Amino acid sequence: MEDNNRIIEGWFKGFDIDIYGIGHMSLYDIDLVQIDNAIKDRLPYAISFGLVLSKAVMDTVIDGPNQLYLHHYRQLNYRLDMVAYLLSNKIEEMGYNALPFAASQLVDWRNQKAHISHKKIGVISGIGWIGRNNLLIHPLYGAYVRYNTVLTDMPLKENEKKDFSCGGCRACMDVCPAGAVKEDPASFDHLSCYDMLNHFKNKRNLGHHICGLCIKVCRGRR
């Protein structure tokens, strides 16, 4: 099992992946969306991995998203999708099964859900915790990371979950233009957030539901 972890780690280093962790799907306590939930039993190991956003790009996000941030966002998603595909192929070549997901793809627009929650996978994989801004927070990089997921039956050693650790930081609450961020992460106002994303999408001709303001202020300890 540890040999398998070393193989995955070495492979990620070759593709300059910044962050990764391993979790077990028995801890994923929500349903998959529009795919067979039994996959969680057939492919019980979750590989979460991420790429860090550019500080310089995020510094250009002043009062909302812009075209530069949109391009950067899309390019990281594209690279994460390609890595998921190549990693899955590598695992299958070793005789196991693997299922790659898309880094950013909503399949239930009404409820704003993807097939799988990369944030939740990141939590069970020991990468970080869900912060007040409803994002996965890494101890070092904060919210400056885009993530993707691969599920597999390749035996892997899991990482330990991290406790909530935003402490007294409320920077995301102060900067959110929708007032969606609350003291308790469980009280995050998804509808108000989405309304603001839709406003930015239409007003700034972005063609994508992004904001970036609560990400910009959540830099971690770098």
Phi, psi and omega per residue, in radians:
M1 nan -0.804 3.128
E2 -1.140 -0.561 3.065
D3 -1.081 -0.697 3.112
N4 -1.101 -0.713 3.094
N5 -1.063 -0.717 3.137
R6 -1.152 -0.623 3.096
I7 -1.109 -0.819 -3.141
I8 -1.111 -0.753 -3.137
E9 -1.074 -0.773 3.131
G10 -1.118 -0.679 3.131
W11 -1.130 -0.766 3.128
F12 -1.100 -0.683 3.112
K13 -1.078 -0.642 3.118
G14 -1.139 -0.420 3.127
F15 -1.858 0.256 3.075
D16 0.972 0.651 3.037
I17 -1.305 2.287 -3.025
D18 -1.387 -0.625 -2.990
I19 -2.464 2.445 2.970
Y20 -2.700 2.759 3.095
G21 -2.719 2.860 -3.114
I22 -2.122 2.308 3.082
G23 -2.298 2.981 3.103
H24 -1.965 2.331 -3.037
M25 -1.185 -0.199 3.045
S26 -1.140 -0.344 3.120
L27 -1.603 -0.127 3.129
Y28 -1.480 1.665 -2.931
D29 -1.637 0.386 3.010
I30 -2.166 2.792 -3.099
D31 -1.360 2.591 2.903
L32 -1.206 2.752 -3.037
V33 -1.958 2.143 3.064
Q34 1.085 0.330 2.946
I35 -2.418 2.774 -3.041
D36 -1.031 2.119 -3.126
N37 -1.146 -0.320 3.118
A38 -1.165 -0.240 3.091
I39 -1.013 -0.531 -3.140
K40 -1.092 -0.497 3.101
D41 -1.492 -0.651 -3.103
R42 -1.286 -0.574 -3.137
L43 -2.172 1.363 -2.920
P44 -1.388 -0.165 -3.107
Y45 -1.828 2.272 -3.137
A46 -1.877 2.238 3.057
I47 -1.870 1.994 3.108
S48 -1.819 2.352 -3.131
F49 -2.581 2.681 -3.036
G50 -2.597 2.826 3.063
L51 -2.097 2.409 -3.082
V52 -1.447 2.356 3.096
L53 -1.218 2.665 3.109
S54 -1.281 2.236 3.066
K55 -1.064 -0.736 -3.092
A56 -1.090 -0.716 3.097
V57 -1.133 -0.792 -3.111
M58 -1.132 -0.495 3.108
D59 -1.155 -0.346 3.116
T60 -1.433 -0.180 3.113
V61 -1.447 1.738 -3.029
I62 -1.704 -1.133 -3.120
D63 -2.034 0.300 -3.135
G64 2.628 -3.121 -3.065
P65 -1.212 2.690 3.064
N66 -2.343 3.104 -3.074
Q67 -1.159 -0.591 3.127
L68 -1.133 -0.789 3.096
Y69 -1.107 -0.713 3.118
L70 -1.029 -0.795 -3.140
H71 -1.105 -0.782 3.137
H72 -1.064 -0.784 3.106
Y73 -0.987 -0.814 -3.104
R74 -1.200 -0.682 -3.121
Q75 -1.157 -0.692 3.079
L76 -1.139 -0.711 3.097
N77 -1.083 -0.731 3.132
Y78 -1.066 -0.795 -3.126
R79 -1.143 -0.708 3.114
L80 -1.110 -0.655 3.093
D81 -1.130 -0.734 -3.140
M82 -1.160 -0.713 3.109
V83 -1.099 -0.716 3.108
A84 -1.060 -0.739 3.119
Y85 -1.110 -0.834 -3.098
L86 -1.186 -0.681 3.099
L87 -1.098 -0.755 3.127
S88 -1.074 -0.716 3.085
N89 -1.085 -0.726 -3.139
K90 -1.078 -0.776 3.141
I91 -1.123 -0.706 3.127
E92 -1.160 -0.609 3.080
E93 -1.106 -0.438 3.125
M94 -1.501 -0.004 3.054
G95 1.721 0.150 3.129
Y96 -1.914 3.077 3.087
N97 -1.839 2.598 -3.133
A98 -2.653 2.488 -3.120
L99 -2.161 1.958 3.102
P100 -1.519 2.570 3.076
F101 -1.992 3.001 3.051
A102 -1.555 2.484 -3.138
A103 -1.164 -0.575 -3.110
S104 -2.575 1.713 -3.127
Q105 -2.718 1.937 3.067
L106 -1.501 2.324 3.102
V107 -1.984 -0.235 3.062
D108 -2.219 1.543 -3.040
W109 -1.167 -0.594 -3.113
R110 -1.039 -0.736 -3.107
N111 -1.831 0.107 3.091
Q112 0.946 0.980 -3.117
K113 -2.225 2.541 3.021
A114 -1.720 3.132 3.074
H115 -0.987 -0.664 -3.061
I116 -2.509 2.638 3.110
S117 -1.620 1.882 3.114
H118 -1.102 -0.544 3.102
K119 -1.108 -0.825 3.141
K120 -1.120 -0.700 3.091
I121 -1.090 -0.708 3.102
G122 -1.069 -0.652 3.118
V123 -1.141 -0.862 -3.102
I124 -1.249 -0.256 3.116
S125 -1.631 0.089 3.056
G126 1.345 0.254 -3.118
I127 -1.331 -0.699 -3.096
G128 -3.044 -2.682 -3.078
W129 -2.379 2.849 3.062
I130 -1.444 2.079 -3.095
G131 -1.512 -3.115 3.133
R132 -1.081 -0.449 3.137
N133 -1.460 0.155 3.105
N134 1.183 0.360 3.124
L135 -1.987 2.790 3.051
L136 -1.308 2.144 -3.085
I137 -1.862 2.139 3.088
H138 -1.605 2.421 -3.088
P139 -0.977 -0.621 -3.099
L140 -1.638 -0.745 -3.007
Y141 -1.754 -0.020 -3.123
G142 1.057 -2.304 3.139
A143 -1.664 0.158 -3.066
Y144 -1.420 0.818 -3.097
V145 -2.478 2.418 2.940
R146 -1.801 2.480 -3.010
Y147 -2.178 2.795 2.960
N148 -2.540 3.029 -3.022
T149 -2.438 2.479 2.932
V150 -2.230 2.295 3.029
L151 -1.771 2.534 -3.081
T152 -2.675 2.838 2.977
D153 -1.793 0.149 3.052
M154 -1.204 2.103 -3.092
P155 -1.070 2.228 -3.102
L156 -2.411 2.630 3.059
K157 -1.443 2.251 -3.046
E158 -1.518 2.676 3.050
N159 -1.576 2.726 3.118
E160 -1.420 2.505 3.105
K161 -1.192 2.628 3.090
K162 -1.784 2.591 3.102
D163 -1.406 2.735 3.052
F164 -0.978 2.286 -3.026
S165 -2.520 0.596 3.057
C166 -1.276 -0.360 3.116
G167 1.018 -2.309 -3.123
G168 -1.563 0.073 -3.132
C169 -1.254 2.221 3.103
R170 -2.331 0.490 -3.099
A171 -1.025 -0.652 -3.133
C172 -1.190 -0.560 3.095
M173 -1.147 -0.703 -3.088
D174 -1.203 -0.577 -2.994
V175 -1.672 -0.275 -3.051
C176 -1.130 2.059 -3.111
P177 -1.259 -0.273 -3.118
A178 -1.689 -0.156 -3.047
G179 1.138 0.466 -3.051
A180 -1.430 -0.390 -3.077
V181 -1.476 2.242 -3.104
K182 -2.062 2.983 3.115
E183 -1.024 -0.784 3.129
D184 -1.639 2.113 3.130
P185 -0.931 -0.533 -3.126
A186 -1.204 -0.278 -3.110
S187 -1.690 0.140 3.139
F188 -0.907 2.313 -3.081
D189 -1.565 1.572 -3.082
H190 -1.084 -0.672 -3.085
L191 -1.172 -0.766 3.118
S192 -1.129 -0.688 3.088
C193 -1.055 -0.837 -3.108
Y194 -1.120 -0.671 3.102
D195 -1.047 -0.692 3.113
M196 -1.220 -0.699 3.080
L197 -1.044 -0.722 3.127
N198 -1.147 -0.670 3.095
H199 -1.066 -0.850 3.128
F200 -1.089 -0.742 -3.127
K201 -0.988 -0.799 -3.081
N202 -1.390 -0.769 -3.072
K203 -1.182 -0.612 -3.051
R204 -1.834 0.144 3.058
N205 0.936 0.834 -3.081
L206 -1.550 -0.551 -3.084
G207 1.237 0.270 -3.117
H208 -2.677 2.531 -3.130
H209 -1.527 1.564 3.112
I210 -2.394 2.795 3.083
C211 -2.360 -1.292 3.061
G212 1.693 -0.163 -3.063
L213 -1.176 -0.745 3.138
C214 -1.307 -0.356 3.037
I215 -1.274 -0.793 -3.072
K216 -0.953 -0.699 -3.060
V217 -1.499 -0.098 -3.102
C218 -1.841 1.321 -3.000
R219 -1.545 -0.177 -3.080
G220 1.308 -2.612 -3.054
R221 -1.828 0.236 -3.122
R222 -1.159 nan nan
